[in-house]
Amino acid sequence: MAIKDVSFDIVFMDPPYNKKFELKVLELLNHSPLVHKDTLFIVEASLDTDTSYLEDLGYYLEKEKLYKTNKHLFIKLKETTTHD
């Protein structure tokens, strides 16, 4: 199998908090062949992480799970974003 034929069902990110690395990764993966329309992105983030950029990038927040000191964001591509 060639690398060009690989796509991921789940992408988990645990970047350093409050550095906006998750935003940069989501920007890069938005139209990447490494993800598809059903890929689930799970991001561990600080409680005060802003996700208002998601819609502009072609994503939506499916679920947010809050914990005592952090949260998990479950993010999906919007249906209008073109992926195989």
MOHUJO-V987156 format. One record per pair of residues at least 4 apart in sequence whose C-alpha atoms are under 8 Angstrom apart, sorted by the first residue. I is the first residue (numbers start at 1). J is the second residue. D is the distance in Angstrom with one decimal. If there is no record, write none. Layout:
BEGIN
I/J/D
I/J/D
END
This chain:
BEGIN
1/5/6.7
1/6/8.0
2/6/7.3
4/33/7.4
4/34/7.9
6/33/7.7
6/34/6.1
7/33/6.4
7/34/4.2
7/35/5.0
7/36/6.7
8/34/6.0
8/35/5.3
8/36/7.2
8/39/6.5
9/35/7.0
9/36/7.4
9/38/6.8
9/39/4.5
9/40/6.2
10/39/5.5
10/40/4.8
10/41/5.8
10/42/7.4
11/39/7.3
11/40/6.3
11/41/4.7
11/42/6.2
12/41/5.9
12/42/4.7
12/43/5.9
12/44/8.0
13/22/7.1
13/41/7.7
13/42/6.2
13/43/4.8
13/44/6.3
14/43/6.0
14/44/5.0
14/45/7.1
15/19/8.0
15/21/6.3
15/22/6.7
15/43/8.0
15/44/7.3
15/45/7.5
16/21/7.5
17/45/5.9
17/46/5.7
17/49/8.0
18/45/7.7
18/46/6.9
18/49/6.5
20/24/6.7
21/25/6.3
22/26/6.1
22/43/7.2
23/27/6.1
23/53/7.9
24/28/6.3
25/29/6.1
26/30/5.8
26/57/7.7
27/57/6.6
28/32/6.9
29/33/8.0
29/34/7.1
29/35/6.9
30/35/7.8
30/57/7.2
30/58/7.3
30/77/7.9
31/35/7.9
31/82/7.5
31/83/7.1
33/83/7.6
35/39/5.9
35/83/7.7
36/83/5.2
36/84/5.8
37/76/7.9
37/77/6.1
37/78/7.9
37/79/7.2
37/81/7.5
37/82/7.4
37/83/5.3
37/84/6.6
38/76/7.1
38/77/7.3
39/76/6.5
39/77/7.4
40/74/6.7
40/75/6.0
40/76/5.4
41/73/7.8
41/74/5.8
41/75/4.9
41/76/6.2
42/72/6.5
42/73/5.5
42/74/4.8
42/75/6.3
43/72/5.5
43/73/5.0
43/74/6.7
43/75/7.9
44/70/7.1
44/71/5.8
44/72/4.6
44/73/6.4
45/49/6.3
45/70/5.7
45/71/5.4
45/72/6.3
45/73/7.5
46/69/6.9
46/70/4.5
46/71/6.1
47/66/7.4
47/69/6.6
47/70/4.9
47/71/5.7
53/57/6.5
54/58/6.4
54/59/5.0
54/60/5.8
54/61/7.4
55/59/5.1
55/60/5.8
58/77/6.0
58/78/5.5
58/80/7.7
58/81/6.1
59/75/6.7
59/76/5.6
59/77/4.3
59/78/5.0
60/75/5.8
60/76/5.6
60/77/6.3
60/78/6.1
61/73/6.9
61/74/6.0
61/75/4.7
61/76/6.6
62/73/7.9
62/74/5.5
62/75/5.5
62/76/6.5
63/73/6.2
63/74/5.0
63/75/7.2
64/71/6.9
64/72/5.8
64/73/4.8
64/74/6.1
65/71/5.5
65/72/5.1
65/73/6.6
66/70/6.4
66/71/4.4
66/72/6.6
67/71/5.5
77/81/6.5
END
